[in-house]
Amino acid sequence: MSDLDQVTLNAGEKSVVLPVIKPTLGNDCVDISKLTKETGYFTYDSGFTATASCKSAITYIDGDKGVLLYRGYPIEQLSEKSSYVEVVYLLINGERPDAAQLKAFNEELAAEATVDASVNTLIGSFAKDAHPMAILTAAIAQLSGIYHASLDLSDAEQRRKAAVRLIAKVPTLSALIYRHGKGLPANTPDTSLDYVSRFLKQTFESADGQYELNQDVVKALDLLFILHADHEQNASTSTVRMVGSTGANPYASVAAGVTALWGPAHGGANEAVLKMLEEIGSADNVESAVVKAKDKTSGFRLMGFGHRVYKNFDPRAKVIGVMTGKVLEQLGVQDPLLDVAVKLEQAALQDDYFVARKLYPNVDFYSGIIYKALQIPTEMFTVMFALGRTSGWVAHWLEQQVDPEMKIGRPRQVYTGSDVRDYQG
Ligand code: ACO
Protein backbone atom coordinates (compact mmCIF):
# COMPACT_ATOMS: atom_id res chain seq x y z
CA MET A 1 0.00 0.00 0.00
CA SER A 2 0.95 3.68 -0.01
CA ASP A 3 2.89 5.54 2.68
CA LEU A 4 -0.01 7.91 3.29
CA ASP A 5 -1.06 8.24 6.88
CA GLN A 6 -3.92 10.56 6.03
CA VAL A 7 -6.01 11.45 2.99
CA THR A 8 -7.74 14.70 2.21
CA LEU A 9 -11.25 14.61 0.86
CA ASN A 10 -12.61 17.70 -0.86
CA ALA A 11 -16.37 18.11 -0.74
CA GLY A 12 -17.20 21.39 -2.46
CA GLU A 13 -16.16 24.23 -0.17
CA LYS A 14 -15.31 21.84 2.61
CA SER A 15 -12.23 19.76 2.96
CA VAL A 16 -11.56 17.11 5.55
CA VAL A 17 -8.35 15.33 6.51
CA LEU A 18 -9.04 11.66 7.26
CA PRO A 19 -6.54 9.45 9.09
CA VAL A 20 -5.37 6.21 7.48
CA ILE A 21 -5.37 3.11 9.67
CA LYS A 22 -2.48 0.69 9.06
CA PRO A 23 -3.39 -2.98 9.56
CA THR A 24 -0.82 -5.69 10.34
CA LEU A 25 -1.59 -7.19 6.92
CA GLY A 26 -3.86 -6.05 4.10
CA ASN A 27 -5.20 -2.82 2.69
CA ASP A 28 -4.84 0.47 4.52
CA CYS A 29 -8.20 1.85 5.71
CA VAL A 30 -9.38 5.44 5.53
CA ASP A 31 -11.07 6.26 8.82
CA ILE A 32 -14.24 8.10 7.78
CA SER A 33 -15.82 8.25 11.23
CA LYS A 34 -15.64 12.08 11.39
CA LEU A 35 -16.65 12.63 7.75
CA THR A 36 -20.33 13.33 8.39
CA LYS A 37 -19.66 15.64 11.32
CA GLU A 38 -17.23 17.72 9.27
CA THR A 39 -18.86 17.68 5.82
CA GLY A 40 -22.46 16.52 6.23
CA TYR A 41 -21.88 13.69 3.77
CA PHE A 42 -22.59 10.02 4.38
CA THR A 43 -20.83 7.29 2.41
CA TYR A 44 -22.67 4.67 0.33
CA ASP A 45 -21.33 1.13 -0.02
CA SER A 46 -24.09 -1.40 -0.68
CA GLY A 47 -22.95 -4.84 0.45
CA PHE A 48 -19.91 -3.38 2.27
CA THR A 49 -17.57 -4.06 -0.64
CA ALA A 50 -15.07 -1.44 0.57
CA THR A 51 -15.97 -1.00 4.21
CA ALA A 52 -14.24 -2.44 7.28
CA SER A 53 -16.82 -2.75 10.06
CA CYS A 54 -14.39 -3.39 12.92
CA LYS A 55 -10.80 -4.07 13.91
CA SER A 56 -10.10 -7.75 14.45
CA ALA A 57 -7.03 -9.86 15.27
CA ILE A 58 -8.60 -13.26 14.56
CA THR A 59 -8.50 -14.09 10.86
CA TYR A 60 -6.81 -12.63 7.80
CA ILE A 61 -7.73 -13.21 4.17
CA ASP A 62 -5.82 -12.08 1.09
CA GLY A 63 -8.40 -12.68 -1.61
CA ASP A 64 -6.06 -11.95 -4.52
CA LYS A 65 -3.41 -14.39 -3.37
CA GLY A 66 -5.80 -16.99 -1.94
CA VAL A 67 -4.41 -16.74 1.60
CA LEU A 68 -6.30 -17.56 4.80
CA LEU A 69 -4.71 -17.23 8.26
CA TYR A 70 -6.22 -18.02 11.65
CA ARG A 71 -4.32 -15.96 14.26
CA GLY A 72 -1.45 -15.81 11.76
CA TYR A 73 -1.28 -19.54 11.01
CA PRO A 74 -1.88 -20.55 7.35
CA ILE A 75 -4.97 -22.72 6.91
CA GLU A 76 -2.91 -25.31 5.01
CA GLN A 77 -0.64 -25.84 8.05
CA LEU A 78 -3.54 -26.01 10.49
CA SER A 79 -5.32 -28.50 8.20
CA GLU A 80 -2.29 -30.74 8.13
CA LYS A 81 -1.00 -30.47 11.69
CA SER A 82 -3.77 -29.31 14.00
CA SER A 83 -7.12 -30.56 15.26
CA TYR A 84 -10.46 -28.75 15.32
CA VAL A 85 -10.47 -28.39 19.12
CA GLU A 86 -6.96 -26.93 19.04
CA VAL A 87 -8.11 -24.48 16.35
CA VAL A 88 -11.11 -23.50 18.47
CA TYR A 89 -8.82 -22.79 21.41
CA LEU A 90 -6.54 -20.77 19.14
CA LEU A 91 -9.42 -18.73 17.72
CA ILE A 92 -10.94 -17.81 21.06
CA ASN A 93 -7.70 -17.39 23.06
CA GLY A 94 -5.29 -16.05 20.44
CA GLU A 95 -2.55 -18.64 21.03
CA ARG A 96 -2.25 -22.40 20.58
CA PRO A 97 -2.79 -24.43 23.75
CA ASP A 98 -0.02 -26.52 25.30
CA ALA A 99 -0.80 -30.20 25.91
CA ALA A 100 -2.27 -29.60 29.38
CA GLN A 101 -4.41 -26.69 28.20
CA LEU A 102 -5.70 -28.73 25.27
CA LYS A 103 -6.59 -31.64 27.54
CA ALA A 104 -8.39 -29.34 29.97
CA PHE A 105 -10.25 -27.65 27.10
CA ASN A 106 -11.38 -30.99 25.68
CA GLU A 107 -12.60 -31.97 29.14
CA GLU A 108 -14.46 -28.71 29.56
CA LEU A 109 -16.16 -29.15 26.17
CA ALA A 110 -17.18 -32.69 27.10
CA ALA A 111 -18.54 -31.54 30.47
CA GLU A 112 -20.66 -28.90 28.72
CA ALA A 113 -21.93 -31.14 25.91
CA THR A 114 -25.23 -32.24 27.43
CA VAL A 115 -28.35 -30.11 27.01
CA ASP A 116 -31.36 -29.49 29.19
CA ALA A 117 -34.27 -31.91 28.62
CA SER A 118 -36.46 -28.97 27.56
CA VAL A 119 -34.38 -28.80 24.36
CA ASN A 120 -35.70 -32.23 23.35
CA THR A 121 -39.25 -30.97 23.87
CA LEU A 122 -38.56 -27.97 21.64
CA ILE A 123 -36.97 -30.05 18.88
CA GLY A 124 -39.78 -32.60 19.15
CA SER A 125 -42.35 -29.87 18.58
CA PHE A 126 -41.09 -29.30 15.02
CA ALA A 127 -42.47 -31.28 12.07
CA LYS A 128 -40.13 -34.12 11.06
CA ASP A 129 -39.56 -32.49 7.69
CA ALA A 130 -38.92 -28.99 9.11
CA HIS A 131 -35.65 -27.61 7.80
CA PRO A 132 -32.83 -28.43 10.28
CA MET A 133 -31.57 -24.82 10.12
CA ALA A 134 -34.95 -23.59 11.38
CA ILE A 135 -34.74 -25.99 14.32
CA LEU A 136 -31.10 -25.10 15.02
CA THR A 137 -31.97 -21.39 15.15
CA ALA A 138 -34.75 -22.05 17.64
CA ALA A 139 -32.68 -24.46 19.75
CA ILE A 140 -29.77 -22.02 20.07
CA ALA A 141 -32.17 -19.20 20.92
CA GLN A 142 -33.66 -21.49 23.55
CA LEU A 143 -30.25 -21.75 25.23
CA SER A 144 -30.59 -18.05 26.04
CA GLY A 145 -33.83 -18.89 27.82
CA ILE A 146 -31.94 -21.45 29.90
CA TYR A 147 -28.73 -19.49 30.62
CA HIS A 148 -29.48 -15.81 30.07
CA ALA A 149 -30.64 -14.96 33.59
CA SER A 150 -27.31 -16.11 35.02
CA LEU A 151 -25.16 -14.30 32.45
CA ASP A 152 -23.30 -11.16 33.48
CA LEU A 153 -21.78 -9.82 30.26
CA SER A 154 -19.34 -7.62 32.16
CA ASP A 155 -17.67 -10.69 33.71
CA ALA A 156 -14.90 -12.08 31.47
CA GLU A 157 -15.14 -15.60 32.93
CA GLN A 158 -18.90 -15.71 32.38
CA ARG A 159 -18.44 -14.57 28.78
CA ARG A 160 -15.83 -17.27 28.22
CA LYS A 161 -18.06 -19.89 29.80
CA ALA A 162 -20.97 -18.91 27.54
CA ALA A 163 -18.70 -19.17 24.50
CA VAL A 164 -17.51 -22.64 25.53
CA ARG A 165 -21.09 -23.72 26.18
CA LEU A 166 -22.12 -22.78 22.66
CA ILE A 167 -19.19 -24.60 21.08
CA ALA A 168 -19.89 -27.67 23.23
CA LYS A 169 -23.65 -27.76 22.77
CA VAL A 170 -24.14 -26.99 19.07
CA PRO A 171 -22.95 -30.52 18.04
CA THR A 172 -25.41 -32.00 20.56
CA LEU A 173 -28.24 -29.88 19.16
CA SER A 174 -27.24 -30.87 15.62
CA ALA A 175 -27.24 -34.58 16.48
CA LEU A 176 -30.66 -34.28 18.15
CA ILE A 177 -32.04 -32.40 15.13
CA TYR A 178 -30.77 -35.13 12.79
CA ARG A 179 -32.33 -37.83 14.98
CA HIS A 180 -35.64 -36.01 15.12
CA GLY A 181 -35.76 -35.81 11.31
CA LYS A 182 -35.04 -39.54 11.08
CA GLY A 183 -37.59 -40.48 13.75
CA LEU A 184 -34.82 -41.77 16.04
CA PRO A 185 -35.16 -41.35 19.82
CA ALA A 186 -33.36 -38.45 21.50
CA ASN A 187 -30.11 -39.51 23.21
CA THR A 188 -27.24 -38.00 25.17
CA PRO A 189 -23.64 -37.33 24.07
CA ASP A 190 -20.97 -39.84 25.09
CA THR A 191 -18.68 -37.54 27.06
CA SER A 192 -15.86 -40.11 27.11
CA LEU A 193 -15.26 -39.42 23.41
CA ASP A 194 -13.44 -36.58 21.66
CA TYR A 195 -15.43 -33.68 20.19
CA VAL A 196 -15.95 -35.02 16.66
CA SER A 197 -16.43 -38.68 17.67
CA ARG A 198 -18.96 -37.57 20.27
CA PHE A 199 -20.98 -35.80 17.59
CA LEU A 200 -20.79 -38.73 15.18
CA LYS A 201 -21.80 -41.32 17.76
CA GLN A 202 -24.68 -39.26 19.09
CA THR A 203 -25.91 -38.61 15.56
CA PHE A 204 -25.74 -42.09 14.13
CA GLU A 205 -26.00 -44.50 17.06
CA SER A 206 -28.88 -46.94 16.89
CA ALA A 207 -31.70 -46.98 19.41
CA ASP A 208 -29.71 -49.52 21.47
CA GLY A 209 -26.58 -47.31 21.51
CA GLN A 210 -24.55 -49.04 18.78
CA TYR A 211 -22.21 -47.11 16.49
CA GLU A 212 -18.83 -48.14 15.18
CA LEU A 213 -16.51 -45.16 14.86
CA ASN A 214 -14.46 -45.00 11.69
CA GLN A 215 -11.27 -42.95 12.18
CA ASP A 216 -11.26 -41.89 8.49
CA VAL A 217 -14.69 -40.34 9.00
CA VAL A 218 -13.61 -38.67 12.27
CA LYS A 219 -10.53 -37.21 10.55
CA ALA A 220 -12.48 -35.99 7.52
CA LEU A 221 -15.06 -34.24 9.66
CA ASP A 222 -12.40 -32.74 11.93
CA LEU A 223 -10.72 -31.27 8.85
CA LEU A 224 -13.98 -29.88 7.48
CA PHE A 225 -14.65 -28.18 10.82
CA ILE A 226 -11.14 -26.63 10.78
CA LEU A 227 -11.75 -25.27 7.29
CA HIS A 228 -15.13 -23.80 8.25
CA ALA A 229 -14.12 -22.45 11.66
CA ASP A 230 -13.73 -18.78 10.77
CA HIS A 231 -13.69 -16.43 7.81
CA GLU A 232 -13.47 -12.90 9.22
CA GLN A 233 -16.39 -10.53 8.55
CA ASN A 234 -18.58 -12.78 6.36
CA ALA A 235 -22.35 -12.25 6.41
CA SER A 236 -23.11 -14.53 9.36
CA THR A 237 -20.21 -13.34 11.51
CA SER A 238 -21.12 -9.73 10.74
CA THR A 239 -24.66 -10.60 11.82
CA VAL A 240 -23.40 -12.05 15.11
CA ARG A 241 -21.40 -8.86 15.65
CA MET A 242 -24.33 -6.63 14.69
CA VAL A 243 -26.62 -8.35 17.17
CA GLY A 244 -23.82 -8.53 19.74
CA SER A 245 -23.30 -4.76 19.40
CA THR A 246 -26.73 -4.18 20.92
CA GLY A 247 -25.70 -5.95 24.12
CA ALA A 248 -27.79 -9.02 23.24
CA ASN A 249 -26.59 -12.25 24.84
CA PRO A 250 -24.26 -14.59 22.89
CA TYR A 251 -26.93 -17.26 22.34
CA ALA A 252 -29.25 -14.74 20.70
CA SER A 253 -26.33 -13.34 18.67
CA VAL A 254 -25.28 -16.79 17.41
CA ALA A 255 -28.90 -17.77 16.64
CA ALA A 256 -29.03 -14.71 14.37
CA GLY A 257 -25.75 -15.81 12.76
CA VAL A 258 -27.30 -19.19 11.97
CA THR A 259 -30.15 -17.52 10.08
CA ALA A 260 -27.68 -15.47 8.02
CA LEU A 261 -25.66 -18.58 7.22
CA TRP A 262 -28.75 -20.36 5.90
CA GLY A 263 -28.98 -18.30 2.69
CA PRO A 264 -27.76 -19.94 -0.52
CA ALA A 265 -25.41 -17.02 -1.27
CA HIS A 266 -23.61 -17.93 1.99
CA GLY A 267 -23.50 -21.25 3.91
CA GLY A 268 -26.65 -22.59 2.28
CA ALA A 269 -24.57 -22.96 -0.87
CA ASN A 270 -23.34 -26.41 0.23
CA GLU A 271 -26.90 -27.75 0.10
CA ALA A 272 -27.53 -25.87 -3.15
CA VAL A 273 -24.37 -27.34 -4.74
CA LEU A 274 -25.47 -30.89 -4.15
CA LYS A 275 -28.95 -30.19 -5.50
CA MET A 276 -27.37 -28.53 -8.54
CA LEU A 277 -25.03 -31.49 -9.17
CA GLU A 278 -27.99 -33.86 -8.89
CA GLU A 279 -29.96 -31.76 -11.35
CA ILE A 280 -27.05 -31.71 -13.80
CA GLY A 281 -27.00 -35.46 -13.30
CA SER A 282 -24.21 -36.47 -15.64
CA ALA A 283 -20.87 -35.16 -16.91
CA ASP A 284 -22.51 -34.94 -20.38
CA ASN A 285 -24.76 -32.11 -19.16
CA VAL A 286 -21.97 -29.97 -17.75
CA GLU A 287 -21.52 -27.86 -20.86
CA SER A 288 -25.17 -26.79 -20.98
CA ALA A 289 -25.07 -26.00 -17.24
CA VAL A 290 -22.12 -23.66 -17.82
CA VAL A 291 -23.99 -21.95 -20.67
CA LYS A 292 -27.02 -21.50 -18.42
CA ALA A 293 -24.89 -20.08 -15.57
CA LYS A 294 -23.54 -17.42 -17.95
CA ASP A 295 -27.03 -16.42 -19.07
CA LYS A 296 -28.14 -13.66 -16.69
CA THR A 297 -31.79 -14.20 -17.63
CA SER A 298 -31.74 -17.85 -16.52
CA GLY A 299 -31.63 -17.01 -12.79
CA PHE A 300 -29.11 -19.84 -12.43
CA ARG A 301 -25.62 -19.47 -10.96
CA LEU A 302 -22.96 -22.09 -10.49
CA MET A 303 -23.40 -22.76 -6.79
CA GLY A 304 -20.12 -23.21 -4.94
CA PHE A 305 -18.45 -20.81 -7.36
CA GLY A 306 -17.39 -17.23 -6.76
CA HIS A 307 -16.61 -15.32 -3.60
CA ARG A 308 -16.79 -11.71 -2.50
CA VAL A 309 -13.21 -11.72 -1.24
CA TYR A 310 -11.38 -14.49 -3.12
CA LYS A 311 -10.46 -13.50 -6.65
CA ASN A 312 -8.20 -16.53 -6.78
CA PHE A 313 -8.59 -20.12 -5.55
CA ASP A 314 -10.29 -20.32 -2.17
CA PRO A 315 -7.51 -22.06 -0.18
CA ARG A 316 -10.16 -24.06 1.70
CA ALA A 317 -11.55 -25.37 -1.59
CA LYS A 318 -8.05 -26.51 -2.58
CA VAL A 319 -7.73 -28.58 0.61
CA ILE A 320 -11.26 -29.97 0.28
CA GLY A 321 -10.77 -30.74 -3.42
CA VAL A 322 -7.78 -32.96 -2.63
CA MET A 323 -9.50 -34.54 0.35
CA THR A 324 -12.73 -35.43 -1.47
CA GLY A 325 -11.21 -38.12 -3.69
CA LYS A 326 -9.24 -39.51 -0.72
CA VAL A 327 -12.27 -39.72 1.59
CA LEU A 328 -14.43 -41.41 -1.03
CA GLU A 329 -11.66 -43.93 -1.68
CA GLN A 330 -11.13 -44.61 2.04
CA LEU A 331 -14.84 -45.17 2.53
CA GLY A 332 -15.18 -47.21 -0.65
CA VAL A 333 -17.83 -44.80 -1.96
CA GLN A 334 -18.26 -44.32 -5.69
CA ASP A 335 -20.30 -41.22 -6.30
CA PRO A 336 -21.00 -40.22 -9.91
CA LEU A 337 -21.62 -36.68 -8.65
CA LEU A 338 -17.87 -36.38 -8.05
CA ASP A 339 -17.30 -36.81 -11.81
CA VAL A 340 -19.92 -34.16 -12.51
CA ALA A 341 -18.25 -31.79 -10.02
CA VAL A 342 -14.74 -32.35 -11.41
CA LYS A 343 -15.92 -31.81 -14.98
CA LEU A 344 -17.90 -28.72 -13.98
CA GLU A 345 -14.90 -27.23 -12.19
CA GLN A 346 -12.65 -27.88 -15.19
CA ALA A 347 -15.18 -26.42 -17.64
CA ALA A 348 -15.74 -23.26 -15.59
CA LEU A 349 -12.04 -22.67 -14.97
CA GLN A 350 -11.43 -22.72 -18.74
CA ASP A 351 -14.38 -20.53 -19.62
CA ASP A 352 -13.79 -16.84 -20.45
CA TYR A 353 -16.85 -15.72 -18.45
CA PHE A 354 -15.56 -17.30 -15.22
CA VAL A 355 -11.92 -16.40 -15.92
CA ALA A 356 -12.72 -12.72 -16.59
CA ARG A 357 -14.78 -12.45 -13.38
CA LYS A 358 -12.21 -14.42 -11.35
CA LEU A 359 -14.80 -16.97 -10.27
CA TYR A 360 -13.22 -20.02 -8.62
CA PRO A 361 -14.66 -22.91 -6.60
CA ASN A 362 -15.31 -21.87 -3.01
CA VAL A 363 -15.36 -23.89 0.23
CA ASP A 364 -18.82 -25.24 -0.51
CA PHE A 365 -18.13 -26.72 -3.93
CA TYR A 366 -16.85 -30.11 -2.78
CA SER A 367 -17.88 -30.20 0.90
CA GLY A 368 -21.35 -31.59 0.10
CA ILE A 369 -19.90 -34.60 -1.72
CA ILE A 370 -17.92 -35.44 1.42
CA TYR A 371 -20.90 -34.92 3.73
CA LYS A 372 -22.93 -37.17 1.46
CA ALA A 373 -20.23 -39.87 1.65
CA LEU A 374 -20.36 -39.52 5.45
CA GLN A 375 -24.14 -40.27 5.21
CA ILE A 376 -25.16 -36.79 6.28
CA PRO A 377 -28.43 -35.82 4.57
CA THR A 378 -28.39 -32.83 2.21
CA GLU A 379 -30.66 -30.67 4.34
CA MET A 380 -28.19 -31.08 7.25
CA PHE A 381 -25.21 -29.71 5.28
CA THR A 382 -25.63 -26.10 6.41
CA VAL A 383 -26.04 -27.29 10.00
CA MET A 384 -22.62 -28.94 9.62
CA PHE A 385 -21.25 -25.60 8.47
CA ALA A 386 -22.86 -23.87 11.46
CA LEU A 387 -21.36 -26.48 13.77
CA GLY A 388 -17.83 -25.68 12.56
CA ARG A 389 -18.45 -21.91 12.34
CA THR A 390 -19.80 -21.56 15.89
CA SER A 391 -16.20 -21.27 17.11
CA GLY A 392 -15.55 -18.34 14.78
CA TRP A 393 -18.81 -16.64 15.73
CA VAL A 394 -18.07 -16.83 19.45
CA ALA A 395 -14.44 -15.77 18.95
CA HIS A 396 -15.71 -12.62 17.23
CA TRP A 397 -18.37 -12.06 19.88
CA LEU A 398 -15.74 -12.36 22.63
CA GLU A 399 -13.38 -9.99 20.81
CA GLN A 400 -16.16 -7.48 20.24
CA GLN A 401 -17.15 -7.40 23.91
CA VAL A 402 -13.75 -5.98 24.93
CA ASP A 403 -13.25 -3.71 21.91
CA PRO A 404 -12.98 -0.16 23.31
CA GLU A 405 -14.16 1.23 19.94
CA MET A 406 -17.27 -0.98 19.78
CA LYS A 407 -20.50 0.92 19.15
CA ILE A 408 -23.96 -0.32 18.33
CA GLY A 409 -24.04 -1.21 14.60
CA ARG A 410 -26.27 1.36 13.02
CA PRO A 411 -25.73 2.11 9.31
CA ARG A 412 -27.29 5.07 7.53
CA GLN A 413 -29.23 4.95 4.26
CA VAL A 414 -29.81 6.82 1.02
CA TYR A 415 -33.50 7.63 1.29
CA THR A 416 -35.29 7.22 -2.06
CA GLY A 417 -38.92 7.50 -0.92
CA SER A 418 -41.44 10.26 -1.27
CA ASP A 419 -40.62 13.83 -0.26
CA VAL A 420 -42.67 15.17 2.65
CA ARG A 421 -46.35 15.46 1.67
CA ASP A 422 -49.60 16.37 3.42
CA TYR A 423 -52.19 13.82 4.42
CA GLN A 424 -55.25 14.90 2.41
CA GLY A 425 -58.90 14.22 3.25
N1 ACO B 1 -22.19 -18.22 -11.32
C1 ACO B 1 -22.31 -17.38 -12.38
N2 ACO B 1 -21.97 -16.08 -12.35
C2 ACO B 1 -21.52 -15.59 -11.19
C3 ACO B 1 -21.37 -16.39 -10.03
C4 ACO B 1 -21.73 -17.75 -10.13
N3 ACO B 1 -21.62 -18.55 -9.06
N4 ACO B 1 -20.90 -15.62 -9.01
C5 ACO B 1 -20.75 -14.40 -9.49
N5 ACO B 1 -21.11 -14.35 -10.82
C6 ACO B 1 -21.01 -13.20 -11.73
C7 ACO B 1 -22.12 -12.18 -11.47
O1 ACO B 1 -23.25 -12.43 -12.27
C8 ACO B 1 -21.44 -10.89 -11.80
O2 ACO B 1 -21.36 -10.78 -13.21
P1 ACO B 1 -21.38 -9.32 -13.92
O3 ACO B 1 -20.15 -8.62 -13.44
O4 ACO B 1 -21.39 -9.61 -15.37
O5 ACO B 1 -22.65 -8.65 -13.45
C9 ACO B 1 -20.00 -11.10 -11.30
O6 ACO B 1 -19.80 -12.52 -11.38
C10 ACO B 1 -19.76 -10.63 -9.87
O7 ACO B 1 -20.73 -11.24 -9.04
P2 ACO B 1 -21.40 -10.55 -7.79
O8 ACO B 1 -22.70 -11.22 -7.50
O9 ACO B 1 -21.42 -9.07 -7.97
O10 ACO B 1 -20.34 -10.89 -6.67
P3 ACO B 1 -20.55 -10.82 -5.11
O11 ACO B 1 -19.22 -10.63 -4.52
O12 ACO B 1 -21.61 -9.84 -4.74
O13 ACO B 1 -21.13 -12.28 -4.74
C11 ACO B 1 -21.24 -14.58 -4.22
C12 ACO B 1 -20.37 -13.32 -4.24
C13 ACO B 1 -22.56 -14.27 -3.49
C14 ACO B 1 -20.53 -15.66 -3.43
C15 ACO B 1 -21.52 -15.04 -5.68
O14 ACO B 1 -20.29 -15.36 -6.31
C16 ACO B 1 -22.49 -16.22 -5.75
O15 ACO B 1 -23.71 -16.02 -5.77
N6 ACO B 1 -21.95 -17.49 -5.78
C17 ACO B 1 -22.79 -18.67 -5.77
C18 ACO B 1 -23.27 -18.97 -4.34
C19 ACO B 1 -22.14 -19.51 -3.47
O16 ACO B 1 -21.41 -20.42 -3.86
N7 ACO B 1 -22.04 -18.95 -2.25
C20 ACO B 1 -21.07 -19.41 -1.26
C21 ACO B 1 -20.02 -18.37 -1.04
S1 ACO B 1 -18.82 -18.97 0.09
C22 ACO B 1 -19.55 -18.86 1.57
O17 ACO B 1 -20.30 -17.99 1.89
C23 ACO B 1 -19.32 -19.90 2.50
Boltz pocket constraint, residues with backbone or C-beta under 6 A from the ligand:
constraints:
  - pocket:
      binder: B
      contacts: [[A, 47], [A, 234], [A, 264], [A, 265], [A, 266], [A, 267], [A, 269], [A, 293], [A, 294], [A, 300], [A, 301], [A, 302], [A, 303], [A, 304], [A, 305], [A, 306], [A, 307], [A, 308], [A, 309], [A, 357], [A, 359], [A, 362], [A, 363], [A, 364]]
      max_distance: 6.0
